[in-house]
């Protein structure tokens, strides 16, 4: 039957299931109101016949592309595959494909992505924002397709948003202060980029706890990679006074930092305690395991995709939605010796 699957029609499915062609069409297009028993019969017939809906014909008929785009910094960062996977699962279950676009942490490329949505054969866009909020708002408000933002850029923007109730970096800093660190350093990438906003949490946490901001304890690398962490280790090891704690802007930097410190004979967490952000799977493989702040990557991706697909189906008939999630600190061996008995 698989060899004939390309020639199977809606009429064939309807005949086998004992329903009208219009009923099959409603189920394929996920139109509500079909009885569960009928839906089950039709789906069984589709599977038995190997029926494949003609997406091109469907697109022409409905003026829908059945594709959404996901704009991210860089897929090489292990944070993003989990996000992309969650988005894809929701999209796939609704009959949509996902187009992945890297903007490489470049605000110009991100804004260009928004400007050219009408040329991309997509019905909507999920964007992890990095650029300047005012410029981003302007382009989103003139976008030809609905946009869902991962992150909060304030009001007056025509987009649904999913974001955290509290900066992840604040949890990381509060943990380091709580366990007694008094000379805390920061390791991150360019401050003008999306993850660079995590630097603000460093200064804000120190100020809130009446601790001095020592700029010699701040290392800013070219990006948010392992290499930046390795370079940060060399920098901190060369300071007149070794920091007793480091807040890393993401787990990749934290892992590189720990590696670089250990290679120089500096113990983690005995000499320096390290906390990262993102809670990627690599954090549990590294030795010592990395304390990190989870930003609920999979949940964020799932909710963002659901909001976008709802907006595509409903248009602008419903109010814009803002969904907030609570970040979570995961304490591991890089900041506190954890018993694994």
KAJOSUL-V310278 format. One record per residue. N is the residue number from 0. RES is the residue in three letters. PHI is phi as a letter, one per 40 degrees, with the letter a starting at -180 (none if undefined). D_FIRST is the distance of its C-alpha to the first C-alpha in Angstrom with 2 decimals. Layout:
n->N res->RES phi->PHI d_first->D_FIRST
n->N res->RES phi->PHI d_first->D_FIRST
This chain:
n->0 res->UNK phi->none d_first->0.00
n->1 res->UNK phi->c d_first->3.81
n->2 res->UNK phi->c d_first->5.41
n->3 res->UNK phi->b d_first->5.35
n->4 res->UNK phi->c d_first->6.29
n->5 res->UNK phi->c d_first->9.79
n->6 res->UNK phi->b d_first->10.14
n->7 res->UNK phi->c d_first->9.44
n->8 res->UNK phi->b d_first->13.06
n->9 res->UNK phi->d d_first->15.40
n->10 res->UNK phi->c d_first->16.06
n->11 res->UNK phi->c d_first->12.58
n->12 res->UNK phi->c d_first->13.03
n->13 res->UNK phi->c d_first->16.62
n->14 res->UNK phi->c d_first->16.02
n->15 res->UNK phi->c d_first->13.84
n->16 res->UNK phi->c d_first->16.43
n->17 res->UNK phi->g d_first->19.30
n->18 res->UNK phi->b d_first->20.95
n->19 res->UNK phi->c d_first->22.23
n->20 res->UNK phi->c d_first->20.60
n->21 res->UNK phi->c d_first->23.63
n->22 res->UNK phi->c d_first->22.85
n->23 res->UNK phi->c d_first->19.42
n->24 res->UNK phi->c d_first->21.30
n->25 res->UNK phi->c d_first->23.99
n->26 res->UNK phi->c d_first->21.78
n->27 res->UNK phi->c d_first->20.04
n->28 res->UNK phi->c d_first->23.60
n->29 res->UNK phi->f d_first->24.98
n->30 res->UNK phi->c d_first->27.54
n->31 res->UNK phi->c d_first->29.56
n->32 res->UNK phi->h d_first->30.37
n->33 res->UNK phi->c d_first->27.07
n->34 res->UNK phi->c d_first->27.53
n->35 res->UNK phi->d d_first->25.98
n->36 res->UNK phi->c d_first->24.43
n->37 res->UNK phi->c d_first->22.78
n->38 res->UNK phi->d d_first->21.59
n->39 res->UNK phi->c d_first->20.07
n->40 res->UNK phi->c d_first->18.17
n->41 res->UNK phi->c d_first->16.83
n->42 res->UNK phi->c d_first->15.90
n->43 res->UNK phi->c d_first->14.08
n->44 res->UNK phi->c d_first->12.08
n->45 res->UNK phi->c d_first->11.47
n->46 res->UNK phi->c d_first->10.31
n->47 res->UNK phi->c d_first->8.06
n->48 res->UNK phi->c d_first->6.38
n->49 res->UNK phi->g d_first->6.88
n->50 res->UNK phi->c d_first->9.69
n->51 res->UNK phi->b d_first->12.30
n->52 res->UNK phi->c d_first->15.71
n->53 res->UNK phi->c d_first->17.64
n->54 res->UNK phi->c d_first->20.52
n->55 res->UNK phi->c d_first->22.72
n->56 res->UNK phi->c d_first->22.76
n->57 res->UNK phi->c d_first->23.32
n->58 res->UNK phi->c d_first->26.16
n->59 res->UNK phi->c d_first->27.81
n->60 res->UNK phi->c d_first->27.78
n->61 res->UNK phi->b d_first->29.24
n->62 res->UNK phi->g d_first->31.30
n->63 res->UNK phi->b d_first->29.82
n->64 res->UNK phi->c d_first->28.61
n->65 res->UNK phi->f d_first->26.89
n->66 res->UNK phi->b d_first->28.58
n->67 res->UNK phi->b d_first->31.67
n->68 res->UNK phi->b d_first->33.97
n->69 res->UNK phi->b d_first->35.69
n->70 res->UNK phi->c d_first->39.03
n->71 res->UNK phi->b d_first->40.56
n->72 res->UNK phi->c d_first->43.37
n->73 res->UNK phi->a d_first->41.73
n->74 res->UNK phi->c d_first->38.43
n->75 res->UNK phi->c d_first->40.30
n->76 res->UNK phi->c d_first->42.15
n->77 res->UNK phi->d d_first->40.31
n->78 res->UNK phi->c d_first->41.01
n->79 res->UNK phi->c d_first->38.50
n->80 res->UNK phi->d d_first->35.18
n->81 res->UNK phi->c d_first->35.52
n->82 res->UNK phi->c d_first->36.33
n->83 res->UNK phi->c d_first->33.45
n->84 res->UNK phi->c d_first->30.97
n->85 res->UNK phi->c d_first->32.28
n->86 res->UNK phi->c d_first->32.05
n->87 res->UNK phi->c d_first->28.49
n->88 res->UNK phi->c d_first->27.30
n->89 res->UNK phi->c d_first->28.87
n->90 res->UNK phi->c d_first->27.61
n->91 res->UNK phi->c d_first->23.99
n->92 res->UNK phi->c d_first->24.11
n->93 res->UNK phi->b d_first->25.37
n->94 res->UNK phi->g d_first->22.87
n->95 res->UNK phi->b d_first->25.39
n->96 res->UNK phi->b d_first->25.64
n->97 res->UNK phi->b d_first->28.91
n->98 res->UNK phi->c d_first->30.97
n->99 res->UNK phi->c d_first->33.50
n->100 res->UNK phi->b d_first->36.92
n->101 res->UNK phi->c d_first->39.85
n->102 res->UNK phi->b d_first->43.29
n->103 res->UNK phi->f d_first->45.08
n->104 res->UNK phi->g d_first->47.73
n->105 res->UNK phi->b d_first->49.09
n->106 res->UNK phi->d d_first->50.28
n->107 res->UNK phi->c d_first->50.21
n->108 res->UNK phi->c d_first->46.52
n->109 res->UNK phi->c d_first->45.75
n->110 res->UNK phi->c d_first->47.68
n->111 res->UNK phi->c d_first->46.04
n->112 res->UNK phi->d d_first->42.63
n->113 res->UNK phi->c d_first->43.80
n->114 res->UNK phi->c d_first->45.33
n->115 res->UNK phi->b d_first->42.21
n->116 res->UNK phi->c d_first->39.60
n->117 res->UNK phi->c d_first->39.32
n->118 res->UNK phi->b d_first->38.16
n->119 res->UNK phi->b d_first->35.47
n->120 res->UNK phi->f d_first->32.62
n->121 res->UNK phi->b d_first->32.73
n->122 res->UNK phi->c d_first->33.35
n->123 res->UNK phi->a d_first->35.61
n->124 res->UNK phi->b d_first->37.28
n->125 res->UNK phi->b d_first->38.15
n->126 res->UNK phi->b d_first->41.20
n->127 res->UNK phi->c d_first->43.20
n->128 res->UNK phi->c d_first->46.55
n->129 res->UNK phi->b d_first->49.19
n->130 res->UNK phi->c d_first->51.22
n->131 res->UNK phi->c d_first->54.35
n->132 res->UNK phi->d d_first->53.80
n->133 res->UNK phi->c d_first->55.67
n->134 res->UNK phi->c d_first->53.85
n->135 res->UNK phi->c d_first->50.50
n->136 res->UNK phi->d d_first->51.31
n->137 res->UNK phi->d d_first->52.23
n->138 res->UNK phi->c d_first->48.96
n->139 res->UNK phi->c d_first->46.81
n->140 res->UNK phi->c d_first->48.74
n->141 res->UNK phi->b d_first->47.86
n->142 res->UNK phi->c d_first->44.21
n->143 res->UNK phi->c d_first->41.73
n->144 res->UNK phi->b d_first->39.21
n->145 res->UNK phi->c d_first->39.76
n->146 res->UNK phi->b d_first->40.91
n->147 res->UNK phi->b d_first->40.95
n->148 res->UNK phi->c d_first->43.49
n->149 res->UNK phi->c d_first->43.54
n->150 res->UNK phi->h d_first->47.30
n->151 res->UNK phi->b d_first->50.13
n->152 res->UNK phi->b d_first->52.02
n->153 res->UNK phi->g d_first->54.02
n->154 res->UNK phi->c d_first->54.15
n->155 res->UNK phi->g d_first->53.98
n->156 res->UNK phi->b d_first->50.51
n->157 res->UNK phi->c d_first->47.56
n->158 res->UNK phi->a d_first->45.07
n->159 res->UNK phi->c d_first->43.83
n->160 res->UNK phi->b d_first->44.86
n->161 res->UNK phi->b d_first->44.11
n->162 res->UNK phi->a d_first->47.00
n->163 res->UNK phi->c d_first->49.10
n->164 res->UNK phi->c d_first->52.19
n->165 res->UNK phi->a d_first->54.23
n->166 res->UNK phi->d d_first->54.18
n->167 res->UNK phi->d d_first->52.67
n->168 res->UNK phi->c d_first->55.69
n->169 res->UNK phi->c d_first->58.07
n->170 res->UNK phi->c d_first->56.53
n->171 res->UNK phi->c d_first->56.74
n->172 res->UNK phi->c d_first->60.37
n->173 res->UNK phi->c d_first->61.38
n->174 res->UNK phi->c d_first->60.08
n->175 res->UNK phi->c d_first->62.09
n->176 res->UNK phi->c d_first->65.20
n->177 res->UNK phi->c d_first->64.80
n->178 res->UNK phi->c d_first->64.73
n->179 res->UNK phi->h d_first->67.94
n->180 res->UNK phi->c d_first->67.07
n->181 res->UNK phi->b d_first->69.94
n->182 res->UNK phi->b d_first->69.20
n->183 res->UNK phi->c d_first->65.60
n->184 res->UNK phi->b d_first->63.97
n->185 res->UNK phi->b d_first->60.94
n->186 res->UNK phi->b d_first->58.39
n->187 res->UNK phi->a d_first->56.01
n->188 res->UNK phi->b d_first->54.81
n->189 res->UNK phi->d d_first->55.99
n->190 res->UNK phi->c d_first->57.42
n->191 res->UNK phi->c d_first->56.22
n->192 res->UNK phi->c d_first->52.55
n->193 res->UNK phi->d d_first->50.49
n->194 res->UNK phi->c d_first->51.09
n->195 res->UNK phi->c d_first->54.65
n->196 res->UNK phi->c d_first->55.35
n->197 res->UNK phi->c d_first->55.30
n->198 res->UNK phi->c d_first->58.69
n->199 res->UNK phi->d d_first->60.18
n->200 res->UNK phi->c d_first->59.47
n->201 res->UNK phi->c d_first->61.57
n->202 res->UNK phi->c d_first->64.64
n->203 res->UNK phi->c d_first->64.21
n->204 res->UNK phi->c d_first->64.02
n->205 res->UNK phi->c d_first->67.09
n->206 res->UNK phi->c d_first->69.04
n->207 res->UNK phi->c d_first->68.10
n->208 res->UNK phi->b d_first->69.49
n->209 res->UNK phi->f d_first->72.61
n->210 res->UNK phi->b d_first->71.57
n->211 res->UNK phi->c d_first->72.47
n->212 res->UNK phi->c d_first->69.87
n->213 res->UNK phi->b d_first->70.62
n->214 res->UNK phi->c d_first->68.86
n->215 res->UNK phi->c d_first->69.44
n->216 res->UNK phi->c d_first->66.88
n->217 res->UNK phi->b d_first->64.18
n->218 res->UNK phi->b d_first->61.90
n->219 res->UNK phi->b d_first->59.64
n->220 res->UNK phi->c d_first->57.29
n->221 res->UNK phi->c d_first->55.26
n->222 res->UNK phi->a d_first->51.99
n->223 res->UNK phi->b d_first->50.46
n->224 res->UNK phi->b d_first->49.38
n->225 res->UNK phi->d d_first->50.33
n->226 res->UNK phi->c d_first->52.82
n->227 res->UNK phi->c d_first->54.68
n->228 res->UNK phi->c d_first->55.09
n->229 res->UNK phi->c d_first->56.42
n->230 res->UNK phi->c d_first->58.87
n->231 res->UNK phi->c d_first->59.93
n->232 res->UNK phi->c d_first->60.78
n->233 res->UNK phi->c d_first->63.06
n->234 res->UNK phi->c d_first->64.69
n->235 res->UNK phi->c d_first->65.34
n->236 res->UNK phi->c d_first->66.64
n->237 res->UNK phi->c d_first->69.21
n->238 res->UNK phi->c d_first->70.62
n->239 res->UNK phi->d d_first->74.16
n->240 res->UNK phi->b d_first->72.87
n->241 res->UNK phi->c d_first->69.45
n->242 res->UNK phi->c d_first->67.41
n->243 res->UNK phi->c d_first->66.74
n->244 res->UNK phi->a d_first->63.43
n->245 res->UNK phi->b d_first->60.80
n->246 res->UNK phi->c d_first->58.35
n->247 res->UNK phi->c d_first->55.50
n->248 res->UNK phi->c d_first->53.57
n->249 res->UNK phi->a d_first->50.24
n->250 res->UNK phi->c d_first->49.02
n->251 res->UNK phi->c d_first->48.45
n->252 res->UNK phi->c d_first->52.13
n->253 res->UNK phi->d d_first->53.12
n->254 res->UNK phi->c d_first->51.34
n->255 res->UNK phi->c d_first->52.92
n->256 res->UNK phi->c d_first->56.25
n->257 res->UNK phi->c d_first->56.22
n->258 res->UNK phi->d d_first->55.38
n->259 res->UNK phi->c d_first->58.21
n->260 res->UNK phi->c d_first->60.69
n->261 res->UNK phi->c d_first->60.03
n->262 res->UNK phi->c d_first->60.44
n->263 res->UNK phi->c d_first->63.89
n->264 res->UNK phi->g d_first->64.87
n->265 res->UNK phi->c d_first->64.52
n->266 res->UNK phi->c d_first->63.09
n->267 res->UNK phi->b d_first->60.46
n->268 res->UNK phi->b d_first->61.23
n->269 res->UNK phi->d d_first->64.76
n->270 res->UNK phi->c d_first->66.09
n->271 res->UNK phi->b d_first->63.63
n->272 res->UNK phi->c d_first->61.14
n->273 res->UNK phi->b d_first->57.96
n->274 res->UNK phi->b d_first->55.57
n->275 res->UNK phi->b d_first->52.53
n->276 res->UNK phi->b d_first->50.16
n->277 res->UNK phi->h d_first->46.35
n->278 res->UNK phi->f d_first->45.72
n->279 res->UNK phi->c d_first->43.04
n->280 res->UNK phi->c d_first->41.55
n->281 res->UNK phi->c d_first->43.83
n->282 res->UNK phi->c d_first->46.78
n->283 res->UNK phi->c d_first->46.04
n->284 res->UNK phi->c d_first->45.57
n->285 res->UNK phi->c d_first->48.82
n->286 res->UNK phi->b d_first->52.02
n->287 res->UNK phi->c d_first->53.78
n->288 res->UNK phi->c d_first->51.01
n->289 res->UNK phi->c d_first->51.50
n->290 res->UNK phi->c d_first->52.78
n->291 res->UNK phi->a d_first->50.88
n->292 res->UNK phi->b d_first->50.35
n->293 res->UNK phi->c d_first->46.84
n->294 res->UNK phi->b d_first->45.88
n->295 res->UNK phi->f d_first->42.76
n->296 res->UNK phi->d d_first->40.41
n->297 res->UNK phi->c d_first->37.11
n->298 res->UNK phi->c d_first->38.58
n->299 res->UNK phi->c d_first->40.02
n->300 res->UNK phi->c d_first->36.70
n->301 res->UNK phi->c d_first->34.90
n->302 res->UNK phi->c d_first->37.66
n->303 res->UNK phi->c d_first->37.96
n->304 res->UNK phi->c d_first->34.28
n->305 res->UNK phi->c d_first->34.53
n->306 res->UNK phi->c d_first->37.74
n->307 res->UNK phi->c d_first->36.39
n->308 res->UNK phi->c d_first->33.25
n->309 res->UNK phi->c d_first->35.54
n->310 res->UNK phi->c d_first->37.90
n->311 res->UNK phi->c d_first->35.22
n->312 res->UNK phi->c d_first->34.19
n->313 res->UNK phi->c d_first->37.79
n->314 res->UNK phi->g d_first->39.63
n->315 res->UNK phi->c d_first->43.31
n->316 res->UNK phi->c d_first->43.75
n->317 res->UNK phi->b d_first->44.16
n->318 res->UNK phi->c d_first->46.85
n->319 res->UNK phi->c d_first->46.23
n->320 res->UNK phi->b d_first->45.48
n->321 res->UNK phi->b d_first->46.95
n->322 res->UNK phi->b d_first->45.53
n->323 res->UNK phi->b d_first->47.77
n->324 res->UNK phi->b d_first->46.91
n->325 res->UNK phi->c d_first->49.41
n->326 res->UNK phi->c d_first->49.43
n->327 res->UNK phi->b d_first->50.03
n->328 res->UNK phi->c d_first->52.20
n->329 res->UNK phi->b d_first->50.81
n->330 res->UNK phi->c d_first->53.77
n->331 res->UNK phi->b d_first->53.25
n->332 res->UNK phi->c d_first->55.50
n->333 res->UNK phi->c d_first->56.32
n->334 res->UNK phi->b d_first->58.67
n->335 res->UNK phi->a d_first->59.53
n->336 res->UNK phi->c d_first->59.40
n->337 res->UNK phi->b d_first->56.82
n->338 res->UNK phi->c d_first->56.97
n->339 res->UNK phi->b d_first->53.69
n->340 res->UNK phi->c d_first->55.04
